[in-house]
Amino acid sequence: MVTQSYIKARKVYRLTFEVPPAELPEGEVSSLGIAGSFNDWNPEATPFTWLKKGVYKASVEVKEPGIYHYRYLLNGRQWLNDWHAEAYALNEHGEDNCVVTVTPA
């Protein structure tokens, strides 16, 4: 699930991603990252953090409203999609990217 907010003082949009463990394949989670058009598709740039409330959480900031694509990378080898994405778009590998639209503040 992704939520967005506008940080007026810094003039940026924050996208916050939360993933409950029930939405991940069974097994150990040694790493979970988010890669997307907002971080040059680098899953190491935005790792998730495990929160005591029982979810993985990560945030990115973007300067402009627009359409952004993203995916999750589990344990450095398995690409996953957000079950709650607002839309999906076919990528050049024949798989779906998740889509989030950042709306102007």
Protein Blocks (a to p, Z undefined) as FASTA:
>chain_A
ZZddddfknopacddddddfklpcedddfbdcdddfknoopaklmccdddfkopacdddd
dfbgcdddddddeehlaccddfkbfbdcddfkopacdddddddZZ
